Amino acid sequence: MSGEDDTGAAIREAFEQCESCGTFVVALPQHRCRTDAADARPDRSERSARANADDRADGTPVGIFPSSQGNRYAYHDLDGNDRTRCGCEKYTDASDLVETTLGDAKRRGRSPCGSCRHLRRLADDATEE
């Protein structure tokens, strides 16, 4: 009976529940909520919730692309070299990236890029270990 108990305990320890969407996953750092998928287009309420959940200082530098670009709802984390954390500038003219502040991006109705958000979580998890 102890073998079954050990297996059950191992299974329970192997899974975590995503705080954002409730999905049970094997390794949370590998998990991406459906709305964080690179091709996902979050609706207005999801974008608002994401922006409200971003508790970094309003003065944090972020990048946005002009409204004429396809990714006009998101703001992007910057890597320190005037490039986006997620690398999406590879798919558009990088010179179109405009640096602004987090507070300004939120006032413009922008929300965090799902890929940047996912990469930030991974980096935060790595520094906690």
Contacts in CASP RR format, 6 or more apart in sequence:
PFRMAT RR
TARGET T0000
AUTHOR 0000-0000-0000
METHOD contacts of the structure
MODEL  1
MSGEDDTGAAIREAFEQCESCGTFVVALPQHRCRTDAADARPDRSERSAR
ANADDRADGTPVGIFPSSQGNRYAYHDLDGNDRTRCGCEKYTDASDLVET
TLGDAKRRGRSPCGSCRHLRRLADDATEE
14 26 0 8 1.000
15 24 0 8 1.000
15 25 0 8 1.000
15 26 0 8 1.000
16 24 0 8 1.000
16 25 0 8 1.000
16 27 0 8 1.000
16 28 0 8 1.000
17 23 0 8 1.000
17 24 0 8 1.000
17 25 0 8 1.000
18 24 0 8 1.000
18 25 0 8 1.000
18 28 0 8 1.000
18 31 0 8 1.000
18 33 0 8 1.000
20 33 0 8 1.000
21 33 0 8 1.000
21 34 0 8 1.000
21 35 0 8 1.000
23 31 0 8 1.000
23 33 0 8 1.000
25 31 0 8 1.000
28 125 0 8 1.000
29 121 0 8 1.000
29 122 0 8 1.000
29 125 0 8 1.000
32 118 0 8 1.000
34 40 0 8 1.000
35 42 0 8 1.000
35 46 0 8 1.000
35 114 0 8 1.000
36 114 0 8 1.000
36 115 0 8 1.000
36 117 0 8 1.000
36 118 0 8 1.000
38 114 0 8 1.000
38 115 0 8 1.000
40 114 0 8 1.000
41 73 0 8 1.000
42 50 0 8 1.000
42 73 0 8 1.000
42 111 0 8 1.000
46 111 0 8 1.000
47 73 0 8 1.000
47 109 0 8 1.000
47 110 0 8 1.000
47 111 0 8 1.000
48 111 0 8 1.000
50 111 0 8 1.000
50 112 0 8 1.000
50 114 0 8 1.000
50 117 0 8 1.000
51 106 0 8 1.000
51 109 0 8 1.000
51 110 0 8 1.000
51 111 0 8 1.000
51 112 0 8 1.000
54 102 0 8 1.000
54 106 0 8 1.000
54 111 0 8 1.000
54 112 0 8 1.000
54 117 0 8 1.000
56 102 0 8 1.000
57 102 0 8 1.000
58 101 0 8 1.000
58 102 0 8 1.000
58 103 0 8 1.000
58 106 0 8 1.000
59 101 0 8 1.000
59 102 0 8 1.000
59 103 0 8 1.000
60 101 0 8 1.000
60 102 0 8 1.000
60 103 0 8 1.000
61 78 0 8 1.000
61 99 0 8 1.000
61 100 0 8 1.000
61 101 0 8 1.000
61 102 0 8 1.000
62 75 0 8 1.000
62 76 0 8 1.000
62 77 0 8 1.000
62 78 0 8 1.000
62 99 0 8 1.000
62 100 0 8 1.000
62 101 0 8 1.000
62 102 0 8 1.000
62 105 0 8 1.000
63 75 0 8 1.000
63 76 0 8 1.000
63 78 0 8 1.000
63 84 0 8 1.000
63 97 0 8 1.000
63 98 0 8 1.000
63 99 0 8 1.000
63 100 0 8 1.000
63 105 0 8 1.000
64 74 0 8 1.000
64 75 0 8 1.000
64 76 0 8 1.000
64 97 0 8 1.000
64 98 0 8 1.000
64 100 0 8 1.000
64 105 0 8 1.000
64 108 0 8 1.000
64 110 0 8 1.000
65 71 0 8 1.000
65 72 0 8 1.000
65 92 0 8 1.000
65 96 0 8 1.000
65 97 0 8 1.000
65 98 0 8 1.000
66 72 0 8 1.000
66 96 0 8 1.000
66 98 0 8 1.000
69 92 0 8 1.000
69 96 0 8 1.000
70 92 0 8 1.000
71 88 0 8 1.000
71 92 0 8 1.000
71 113 0 8 1.000
73 109 0 8 1.000
73 110 0 8 1.000
73 111 0 8 1.000
74 110 0 8 1.000
74 111 0 8 1.000
74 112 0 8 1.000
74 113 0 8 1.000
74 114 0 8 1.000
74 116 0 8 1.000
75 100 0 8 1.000
75 102 0 8 1.000
75 105 0 8 1.000
75 106 0 8 1.000
75 110 0 8 1.000
75 111 0 8 1.000
75 112 0 8 1.000
75 113 0 8 1.000
76 84 0 8 1.000
76 85 0 8 1.000
76 86 0 8 1.000
76 88 0 8 1.000
76 97 0 8 1.000
76 113 0 8 1.000
76 116 0 8 1.000
77 84 0 8 1.000
77 85 0 8 1.000
77 86 0 8 1.000
77 112 0 8 1.000
77 113 0 8 1.000
77 116 0 8 1.000
77 119 0 8 1.000
77 120 0 8 1.000
78 84 0 8 1.000
78 85 0 8 1.000
78 99 0 8 1.000
79 85 0 8 1.000
82 97 0 8 1.000
82 99 0 8 1.000
83 89 0 8 1.000
83 94 0 8 1.000
83 97 0 8 1.000
84 97 0 8 1.000
84 113 0 8 1.000
84 116 0 8 1.000
85 115 0 8 1.000
85 116 0 8 1.000
85 119 0 8 1.000
85 120 0 8 1.000
86 113 0 8 1.000
86 114 0 8 1.000
86 115 0 8 1.000
86 116 0 8 1.000
86 119 0 8 1.000
87 115 0 8 1.000
88 113 0 8 1.000
88 115 0 8 1.000
89 97 0 8 1.000
END
